[in-house]
Amino acid sequence: MISMKNNIYLLLFVLSVLLSSCNGGGNATVQQAQDSQQLVKELNLNSPDCDQYVLMHTNHGYVKIKLYRETPLHRKNFINLVMNGFYDGQLFYRVQKNLLIQTGDYTSKTSPDAHDLGVTDVEFTVPAEIDPAKRYHKRGALAAASFYRGEKSSGAHFYIVTGKPAKDNELAMSERDINKEIVNNMFLELQIPYRKQIYQLKNAAEHDIAKKEELNRLISKLMAEARAAVKGKEFAYTQQQRKLYKTTGGLPHLDAYYTVFGEVVEGMDVVDKISAVDATSKGRPRSHVVIKKIEIIDDTTE
């Protein structure tokens, strides 16, 4: 499972780093904790409106990653963490061959080997930017972990997909999950004008059967309207996506719930090497896999 709990306070740390540039620009809108003791300060004030690139140095080699322009909240948040040196010295705490490698727990820099990793997170989240039609869990995808599936992403934890080739039934299950989320999102949108009424009915329903029945009728009505609103607009993988999943591989069952915000463009062999290291039953590498540094780089070749 990729989720984790938000449960700790962080200490203040400031690191000045220059941000690489490209055409366009804009102010960061990423959410962050208001606590004055926050480790991560807002340095990402002029993040450009374009794909951005980072180079991750590990003790197993280099991995070059493209961060998608189309996921600005996640991209700007990640760039800000990199500017703060947040990931430098962290460990990959979960590795699974033919699945993924995962990091983002800042306590891994100093925790003893016996300490559980992956349960500590920063206190801010990032609104989900999920769009399986354009960004999906193909092999090499960079995605954000989440405690709130389909709603909010972790502010710091991320994973890189190494997944094996998928089968048709896996893709069909993923399509069903995505379409279920589409209906649920429409249902939530249709509830907005009825929020006060639903709240009142929920309170009254505890002691009034008639109010409970009225609430159930309203919910059923809105759900029927949600299904009708998305009918004929159901999600289905393109032939290109299906071919890529079935030949190169990935993790399609995550597409409905987690934001993909980048991809490995160089160094996938290093990612594979990391995913195959000897690990415990929980996926914790028996020998440390260290992120020495992540740096922002300027890439104008794509």
Secondary structure, 3 states (H helix, E strand, C coil): CCCCCCCCCCCCCCCCCCCCCCCCCCCCCCCCCCCCCCCCCCCCCCCCCCCEEEEEEECCEEEEEEECCCCHHHHHHHHHHHHCCCCCCCECCEEECCCEEEECCHHHHCCCCCCCCCCCCCCCEEECCCCCCCCCCECCEEEECCCECCCEEECCCEEEECCCCCCHHHHHHHHHHHHHHHHHHHHHHHHHHHHHHHHHHHHHHCCCHHHHHHHHHHHHHHHHHHHHHHCCCCCCCCHHHHHHHHHCCECHHHCCCCCEEEEEEECHHHHHHHHCCCECCCCCECCCCEEEEEEEECCCCC
